Amino acid sequence: MDIKQLVYEITLYIHDNYSEPISVINISDQALLSPSYFSTVFRVFTGYTVKNYVNRYRLYRAAMDLVKTNKHIIQIAFESGFLSQQSFTKSFSSTYGISPAQFRLLKPSFEPFPPKNLWKECLPSMELMNCFKNVRFVRKEAFFVIGVEVDIHYNDENGTSGISGLWDLWIKEKLLEMIPDKSNETTYGITHSETADGNAKYGIYAEVSSLDRLPIGMVGRKFDANEFAIFDTTLEIIWTGQFWKTFYLKWLPESGYKLPDEQLPREYATFNKHPAIEVYNKCHKDEKSLLQIFAPVVRN
């Protein structure tokens, strides 16, 4: 399956149906993929969550109508898929910096959406390709972790900013030293409990043998057993976005593996039951230091 082509075709579907209700579950069904897998690959390839992409495209089409037609603003709002003129005005003003009425009057220049370079390929660096050499596989049984978490929101421009503050807290307060019953001295960074609307939790944890002695102010989690592919990389590479693009676009289709499809029940709106794990050893210092990505996989 050509995942990149599939995501591209879904964007065309959004362009053709932007005035109608569109949800992750709706279009993941169109793509014949689980909501968790589809949401992840869509965000990796486009840089937008589904909700953000739909909203930005609706606003772009509305901006075009404001400068090129004489339609009433409320008509433009409804035709662009908004439920009220108030919600349209709020969203439009937040994105373009002025109200729809002012936009029509001033007719400012604005960038097309999606951006022209959205599907531009970046040549992989030698450092990036080295991440996909010498991949190891390990079966990890169900495990417990204790640590601290923060809510993140992929639909918010600053929705992941709390992650850096969480790391500052972890390091400054030496939280790893406060956790009892540790199985090792490594630190895990895990994004989990992602929902269809782009909310999730990011946690920094230590693996433990038991949750019986949970320190005050910390949380305990259990993650299910799974096979993992292990990649050596750095934060510097991950932050470019190219690691996960290469993982989904090249490594996964050629590997003979796929992501686990098992999901938590939809009524809980939580999908990724087997999240990827960032593993930092005790010598990790900065964005150039080596870390491991444990990506959950199953054989095709």
N, C-alpha and C positions, 0 to 999 in steps of 0.2 A: 504494500500500500504506500503510495506517495503522499506522505503526511502534509508536506508543504503545498502540494496541489490541492489537497482536500481542504486545507485551511483557506487557501485562496478562493476556492469555489464557494465556501461558506461566506466569505466577505461579499462575494457577488450576490449571494442569496440575501444578505442583509441589505445591500444596496437596492435590491428589487422589492423588498418587503419592509422597509424601514418605517412605514406609516402604520404597520400592524404590530400587535404585541409580539415581542421576541424574547425568549428566555433561553438560558443555557440548556435546560432539559429539552426544549423544543428543537434547537438546532443541533444538539448532540445526537438526538434521535435521527435527525436528517443525515448526520454524518455516520450513523451506525457505530458510534463510540460511546463509552461510558461518560457521564458528565465530568468526572474527575479527570480522566485522560484528555478529553476534548478541551476543558477549561485550561489545563496546563499547557498543552501544545499551542493553543490559540494565543495565550499570553506570551509564550516563548517566541513565537514567530512574528507576531505583530507588535509586541511591546504594550499591548492594551488588553485589559480584561474584555470579555464579551460585552458586558454592560457599558463600559467606557467607550468601546468602539461604536456600539449602536448609538449611544448618546451623542458622541462627537459627529457621527455621520448625519444624524437628524439635525443637529444644529447647523452643520455646513449647508445642508439642503435648505434649511430655513433662511440662512444668511443669503443664499442665492435668490430665494424668492423675495426677500425684503428689498434687494437692490434691482431686481429685474421684473417684478410684477407689481400690480396695484392691489393685490389681495389684502383683505383685512388681516391684521395681526392675529386675531383669534382664529381665523381660518387657517393661516399658516401654522399656528400652533397645533391644531388638530390634525392637519394633513401631515405634519412632521412626527406624529406619533405621541404627542404630549396629551395628558388628560385634562389640562386646564391652561388658560392663558397665564395664570399666576406661576405655575410650575415651569412653564416655558420661559417666561421672562426672567425668573430667578436663575435658571440654568444657563440661558443665553448670556445674561449679564456677567455671570461668573466666568464664562469662557472667553467672551469677547471684550469685557471691560466696560461696555455701555449697554443700555437697554435696547430692545429691538426697535423702538420708535426712533431713538437717536441714531441707531445704525442705518435705518432707512434714510434719515435726513442727511447724514454726513457721507454715506456711501464710502467707507474706508476700504482700503485694499486689505485682502485677507488671503491666507494660504489655503489651497485646496485640501480636502480630506477625502481619502487617506493621502498622506504625504507621497510625493512622487518617488521617493527613495525607499518606500516601505519594504519592497521586495528585492532591494539591491543586495547582492551577495558580497560578503566581506571575505577576502582570501584568508584562509586559516594560517595563523603563524605557526612556526616550528614548535613554539612552546605549547600552543593549543593542541597540535596533533600529538605531541608527546604524552598528553593526558590519556590518550586512547591506545597507547602501547602498553603491553604487559598488564592488561586488565586481569584481575583475580576474581574468583568467585568463592563465596562462603555461605554456608547455611547458618543463620543466626536464629536460635530458638527465642521464644517469647522472653521479653526482658522488661525489667522495671527501671525507671529513672526518677530522680528527684532533682528539682531545680526551680527556676523562676520563669515566668511567661509574660508575654505582652500581646494584646490584641493588635492585629494588623489588618489593613483594609486596602486591597489592591485597587479599588475604585476611587480612592482618595489620592491626590497628588502627593501628599505627605504621609500616606497611610502606613508606610513601613519605617518611618523615621524613628519610632520607638525602639527599633532593634539596636541601634547604636547606643542608646541610653541604657538598655538592658545589659549590653556587654560592659559598659563603663561600671555599672553597679556590680556585676559579677567579678570584675577584676579588682575594683577599689575595695570592696568589702570581703574579698577573698572567700567567696561563697563556697568554692569547691572544697576548701578545708573544713567547712562547717557541716558537710553532708556525711552522715554515718553509713556504715555498711557498704562502702564503695567497692565495686568489683575491679576497678582499675583507676588510673589517674588521668584518663582522657576526659575531654569535655565534648559533649554533643550539642550541635545546633540543629533543631528540628522544627520545620513548619508542618503543622498538622491541623486537623479539624476545619479544613477549608470548606466554605459553603458556596452554593451556586451564585450568590451575589458578591463574591470576592472577599468575604471576611475569613480570617483564619487566626490561628495562634502561632506565635514563634516562641520557642522555649530554648533555654540554655540549661543543660542537665548533666548530671553524672549518673552513670549506670550503677545500680545498687542491687544487692541480693534480696532485699526486702523493703517493703514500704511501712514496716511496723514502727519505725522511729522517724517519723516525718517532722523535720524542724518547723517551728512556727514561721509562717510567712512564705513557706515554700509549697510546691505542689508535687504530687506523685502521679506518674502515668505508667501504664502498661502498654507495650506495643507487641503486636502479634509476630509469630515466627515467620520467617521468609528467607528466600535465597537473595543474596545481594551481589551485584557487580561492584567492584571496588576500583575507583579511579584516583590516581595521584594528581593533584592540581594545586592551585593557589587562589586566594581571594582575588588577587589582581586579575586573573583570567576569568573567574566567575563573574566579577563585576562588569566585564565587557558584554556579558550576555551570550558570548559565543560558545561557551562550554555546553550549555543546555541546548542551544540550537544544533550544534554538531552531534550531541547525544541523540536527539530525536530525528534529525535529518539523515544522518549517516550511520552512526554506530548501531543504534537499535534495529533499523531495518536489515542491516547486514549481519547481525550477531546471532540470529536464531533464537532470540529471546523477545519477550514483550513485557509490558508492565502488567502487574496483577490487576484483574478487573473486579476483584471482590470489593463491595461497597458496604458502608453502613446504610441503614434504611433511609430512604429519601425523606420520610416524614421528619427526620431529625436534621435534614439539609446538610449532612456531613458526608463527604465522599471519600477522601483519601485515607484509607485504613492502613496503608503501608507507605508512609512518607519516606523520602530520601533523608539521609543523615549526613551532616557535616561532622567529621571527626577530627578534633584538634588534640594533638599530643601535648604533654606538659612543656615541651620546648618551643611550642609555637609562639612567635613574637609579633609578626606583622603581616601585611598583605602579600609579601613575597615568600613567606614561609610555606613549607609544604603542608598540605592537609589531605585528608581522604574524603571522597564522596562515596557513600554506600547507597547505590541506587537499587530499589527493589525490583526484581525481575522474576519471570517464570519462563520456562521453555515453551516455544511454539508447539 
